[in-house]
Amino acid sequence: MDSRPNGVANGVAAPDAAHTLPDICYTLRKKVLAFLDETLEDATLQKVQQQVRISNGVIEDALRRYGPEHLSISYNGGKDCLVLLILLLACLPTVDSSATTSGVDSDSGSSQPKPEPTPLKALYIVSSKPFQEVEDFVATTSKEYHLDLDRYTTKMRPALEEYLAKRPELKAIFMGTRRTDPHAELLTHFDVTDKDWPQFMRVHPVIDWHYRRDLGSLAVDNDATKFRPAYELRDDYEERLGRDR
């Protein structure tokens, strides 16, 4: 494992240290609930709302099944896992929250305050040739969102073996996998790893998201000088176009 600290490099500004994890979770929860409460005419945004509700239902199910202390998130700074991280933080229990972000209030009859969230365990398996910008982004966002991040530079299987040996309490890991990713066609929201792999439950809250619904991503236009919003993509595979330039 690479033990370098999650510092901020190349002039990237550090986040405001005053933003505590409970504050962040509460703020994100308010934003997610406000978005879900909107009455929208745009069909694409309506689909976003639908997918957010589905994803949050999966996250809340995982939190009920395992508890935050037995969960981790696979985080590499990419668009899909960043969306997942935001939704996961919005679902974490906070003292000030009462409604679930999937639209079902599971605690409406309880007057007991919820415990404050603790830092999320996170796993970062570094690619063979990482971009420094990605490294900086992972470091910055890990600090901003209070992730308890472990960083590995080995291949996936030995990294998972080492990670689970270090974190034996883990029972499930949130993954930002989507159905258009390689070998993901038959995945469900909850899938145990294959028998010859380190054993844990893989949780896929954003498995059925598409780039037409992922409004934060960009697609390179044909002349490689312009950008188009992701929701203009006709096919998710178009997002890969231009990466060989």
C-alpha positions as CSV (number, residue, x, y, z in Angstrom):
1,M,0.0,0.0,0.0
2,D,1.2,3.5,-0.8
3,S,1.4,5.3,2.5
4,R,1.7,8.9,1.1
5,P,-0.6,11.3,3.0
6,N,-3.6,12.6,1.2
7,G,-2.1,16.0,0.7
8,V,-3.1,18.7,-1.7
9,A,-0.7,19.3,-4.6
10,N,-0.1,21.7,-7.5
11,G,-2.0,24.6,-5.9
12,V,-5.3,22.9,-5.4
13,A,-7.1,24.8,-2.6
14,A,-7.8,22.8,0.5
15,P,-11.5,22.6,1.5
16,D,-12.9,24.6,4.5
17,A,-12.0,22.7,7.6
18,A,-15.1,24.1,9.3
19,H,-17.3,21.8,7.2
20,T,-17.8,18.9,9.6
21,L,-19.0,15.5,8.4
22,P,-22.5,16.0,10.0
23,D,-22.8,19.4,8.4
24,I,-21.9,18.0,5.0
25,C,-24.3,15.1,5.3
26,Y,-27.1,17.4,6.4
27,T,-26.5,19.9,3.6
28,L,-26.4,17.2,1.0
29,R,-29.5,15.6,2.3
30,K,-31.4,18.9,2.1
31,K,-30.2,19.4,-1.5
32,V,-31.2,15.9,-2.5
33,L,-34.6,16.1,-0.9
34,A,-35.2,19.5,-2.4
35,F,-34.4,18.2,-5.8
36,L,-36.7,15.2,-5.4
37,D,-39.5,17.5,-4.2
38,E,-39.4,19.6,-7.4
39,T,-42.1,19.2,-10.0
40,L,-40.2,19.0,-13.2
41,E,-41.5,19.1,-16.8
42,D,-38.3,18.0,-18.5
43,A,-38.4,14.3,-19.1
44,T,-34.6,13.8,-18.7
45,L,-34.7,15.5,-15.2
46,Q,-37.7,13.4,-14.3
47,K,-35.6,10.3,-15.1
48,V,-32.8,11.7,-12.9
49,Q,-35.3,12.0,-10.0
50,Q,-36.4,8.4,-10.6
51,Q,-32.8,7.1,-10.6
52,V,-31.9,9.1,-7.5
53,R,-34.8,7.5,-5.6
54,I,-33.8,4.0,-6.8
55,S,-30.2,4.6,-5.9
56,N,-31.0,6.0,-2.5
57,G,-33.3,3.1,-1.8
58,V,-30.4,0.7,-2.5
59,I,-28.0,2.7,-0.2
60,E,-30.5,2.8,2.6
61,D,-31.1,-0.9,2.3
62,A,-27.4,-1.5,2.6
63,L,-27.1,0.8,5.6
64,R,-30.0,-1.2,7.3
65,R,-28.5,-4.6,6.4
66,Y,-24.9,-4.0,7.4
67,G,-24.6,-0.7,9.3
68,P,-22.1,2.1,8.3
69,E,-19.3,0.5,10.3
70,H,-19.4,-2.6,8.1
71,L,-19.5,-0.7,4.8
72,S,-16.9,0.9,2.5
73,I,-16.9,2.6,-0.8
74,S,-14.6,2.1,-3.8
75,Y,-13.5,5.6,-4.7
76,N,-11.2,6.7,-7.6
77,G,-12.5,10.2,-8.2
78,G,-14.4,9.2,-11.3
79,K,-17.9,10.6,-12.2
80,D,-19.8,7.5,-11.3
81,C,-18.3,7.0,-7.9
82,L,-18.5,10.7,-7.1
83,V,-22.2,10.7,-7.7
84,L,-22.4,7.6,-5.5
85,L,-20.4,9.2,-2.8
86,I,-22.7,12.3,-2.7
87,L,-25.8,10.2,-2.5
88,L,-24.3,8.0,0.2
89,L,-23.3,10.9,2.3
90,A,-26.8,12.3,1.9
91,C,-28.2,9.0,3.2
92,L,-26.0,8.8,6.3
93,P,-27.9,9.3,9.5
94,T,-27.6,12.7,11.1
95,V,-29.1,14.2,14.2
96,D,-31.1,16.7,12.2
97,S,-32.5,14.3,9.6
98,S,-35.9,12.6,9.7
99,A,-36.9,11.6,6.1
100,T,-35.0,9.1,4.0
101,T,-33.8,10.3,0.6
102,S,-35.6,7.5,-1.2
103,G,-38.9,9.2,-0.1
104,V,-39.8,6.6,2.5
105,D,-39.6,7.8,6.1
106,S,-38.4,4.8,8.1
107,D,-38.1,6.7,11.4
108,S,-41.3,8.7,11.4
109,G,-42.4,7.2,14.7
110,S,-39.1,7.5,16.5
111,S,-38.1,10.4,18.8
112,Q,-34.6,9.1,19.4
113,P,-31.9,11.3,17.8
114,K,-29.7,9.5,15.3
115,P,-26.0,9.2,16.0
116,E,-23.6,11.4,14.1
117,P,-22.0,9.8,11.1
118,T,-18.4,8.6,11.3
119,P,-15.9,8.9,8.4
120,L,-16.7,6.6,5.6
121,K,-14.2,3.8,4.9
122,A,-13.0,4.1,1.3
123,L,-10.7,2.1,-1.0
124,Y,-8.7,3.7,-3.8
125,I,-7.0,1.3,-6.2
126,V,-4.7,3.4,-8.3
127,S,-4.5,2.8,-12.1
128,S,-1.2,1.7,-13.6
129,K,-0.6,5.2,-15.1
130,P,-2.5,7.7,-12.9
131,F,-3.0,11.3,-13.9
132,Q,-1.7,13.7,-11.3
133,E,-5.0,15.7,-11.6
134,V,-6.9,12.6,-10.6
135,E,-4.5,11.9,-7.7
136,D,-5.0,15.5,-6.5
137,F,-8.8,15.3,-6.9
138,V,-9.0,12.1,-4.9
139,A,-6.8,13.6,-2.2
140,T,-8.8,16.9,-2.1
141,T,-12.3,15.3,-2.1
142,S,-11.2,12.6,0.4
143,K,-10.3,15.4,2.8
144,E,-13.4,17.4,2.0
145,Y,-15.8,14.5,2.6
146,H,-13.9,13.1,5.5
147,L,-13.1,9.7,3.9
148,D,-11.1,7.2,5.8
149,L,-9.2,6.3,2.6
150,D,-6.8,3.4,2.0
151,R,-4.7,3.7,-1.2
152,Y,-3.3,0.7,-3.1
153,T,-1.1,0.6,-6.1
154,T,-1.3,-3.2,-6.7
155,K,-3.8,-4.9,-9.0
156,M,-7.4,-5.3,-7.9
157,R,-7.4,-8.8,-6.5
158,P,-4.3,-8.4,-4.2
159,A,-5.4,-4.9,-3.3
160,L,-8.8,-6.3,-2.1
161,E,-7.1,-9.1,-0.2
162,E,-4.9,-6.7,1.6
163,Y,-7.7,-4.3,2.3
164,L,-10.0,-6.9,3.7
165,A,-7.2,-8.3,5.8
166,K,-6.7,-4.8,7.3
167,R,-10.5,-4.2,7.6
168,P,-11.9,-7.6,8.6
169,E,-15.1,-5.9,9.9
170,L,-16.2,-5.0,6.3
171,K,-19.1,-7.0,4.9
172,A,-20.0,-4.9,1.8
173,I,-18.4,-2.3,-0.5
174,F,-20.3,0.3,-2.6
175,M,-19.3,0.3,-6.2
176,G,-19.9,2.9,-8.9
177,T,-20.3,0.3,-11.6
178,R,-22.8,0.9,-14.4
179,R,-24.4,-1.7,-16.6
180,T,-22.4,-0.5,-19.7
181,D,-19.1,-1.2,-17.9
182,P,-17.2,-4.3,-18.9
183,H,-18.7,-7.6,-17.4
184,A,-21.5,-5.6,-15.7
185,E,-24.4,-6.6,-17.9
186,L,-25.9,-9.1,-15.5
187,L,-25.2,-7.4,-12.2
188,T,-27.9,-6.5,-9.7
189,H,-28.0,-4.0,-6.9
190,F,-26.4,-6.6,-4.5
191,D,-23.9,-9.2,-5.8
192,V,-21.5,-11.3,-3.8
193,T,-18.0,-11.5,-5.3
194,D,-17.1,-14.6,-7.4
195,K,-15.8,-17.6,-5.3
196,D,-12.2,-17.2,-6.4
197,W,-12.2,-13.6,-5.3
198,P,-12.0,-12.0,-1.8
199,Q,-15.5,-12.4,-0.4
200,F,-17.8,-9.4,0.3
201,M,-21.1,-8.0,-1.0
202,R,-20.8,-5.6,-3.9
203,V,-23.4,-2.9,-3.7
204,H,-24.3,-1.2,-7.0
205,P,-26.7,1.8,-6.4
206,V,-26.0,3.5,-9.8
207,I,-25.9,0.3,-11.9
208,D,-28.7,1.6,-14.2
209,W,-27.6,5.2,-14.5
210,H,-26.8,6.6,-18.0
211,Y,-24.8,9.6,-19.2
212,R,-28.0,11.2,-20.3
213,R,-28.9,11.3,-16.5
214,D,-25.4,12.0,-15.3
215,L,-25.5,15.8,-15.7
216,G,-22.1,16.5,-14.4
217,S,-20.2,14.7,-17.1
218,L,-19.0,16.0,-20.4
219,A,-18.6,14.5,-23.9
220,V,-15.9,15.6,-26.4
221,D,-17.4,16.9,-29.6
222,N,-16.1,15.7,-33.0
223,D,-13.6,18.5,-33.5
224,A,-12.0,17.9,-30.1
225,T,-12.3,21.6,-29.3
226,K,-15.9,21.8,-28.0
227,F,-17.8,20.1,-25.2
228,R,-21.4,18.9,-25.2
229,P,-23.6,18.1,-22.1
230,A,-23.7,14.4,-21.3
231,Y,-27.4,14.3,-21.6
232,E,-27.0,14.9,-25.4
233,L,-25.3,11.5,-25.8
234,R,-27.3,9.0,-27.9
235,D,-25.4,6.1,-26.4
236,D,-23.3,5.7,-23.2
237,Y,-20.4,4.3,-25.2
238,E,-20.0,7.6,-27.0
239,E,-18.5,9.0,-23.7
240,R,-15.4,7.0,-24.5
241,L,-14.9,8.7,-27.9
242,G,-11.9,10.9,-28.2
243,R,-10.0,9.3,-25.4
244,D,-7.3,8.1,-27.8
245,R,-6.4,11.6,-28.8
